[in-house]
Amino acid sequence: MAIFIFAACSSEEESSASTSDSSSNTLTTVLERGELVCGVNDNLTGFGVVNSAGEFEGFDIDFCKAVAAAILGDSSKVEYVPLTASARFEALAANEIDLLIRNTTWTASRDRDLGNDFTAPTFYDGQGMMVKASSGYDSIESMAGTTVCVLQGTTTELNLDDRFSSAGIPYTPLTFETNDPLQAAYEEGRCDGWTTD
């Protein structure tokens, strides 16, 4: 699931009024700066990539442009900040970005623990496991003792552990910051499966 997350962080003790104040402060900052600083993924085809001309493009990039157009009247007034899954929330909390628009699953614990303003989902998906057809694996249960490639700092990583652990299936996660080295590891046979959403 992909969503917008605005830089409106607050602790549990703070009221919804202070979250609203924080959102207003972010808007004021963007207006004064004259540019939207948008946290994105630059390594996810169709959603956020840097093309051969060195320009950002994709579904999430278009959302950044739409927000800039709505706030500033100019869709080109965007600074894109590429962020890995494990760095995205820290960048938002540190006000290094105004807005996070990249593949990010909205969970109750992230809502509660991070204090961000999640907006409406922009994309729904589900998690799956890819294995080579010749592997003989036909279920999670048949994958005991395998190594599974997964992006670190994601709900995908948590779901993988929950599924294998709850079924008592031993496995070894092989984690990566970005998709390119993960894909290479899978293709080289360093992992038996690749899970993502």
Secondary structure by P-SEA (a helix, b strand, c coil): cbbbbccccccccccaaaaaaaaaaaaaaaaaacccbbbbbcccccccccccccccccaaaaaaaaaaaaaccccccbbbbbbcccaaaaaaaaccccccccccccccccccccccccccccbbbbbbcccccccccccccccccbbbbbbcccaaaaaaaaaaaaacbbbbbbccccaaaaaaaaaaccccccccc
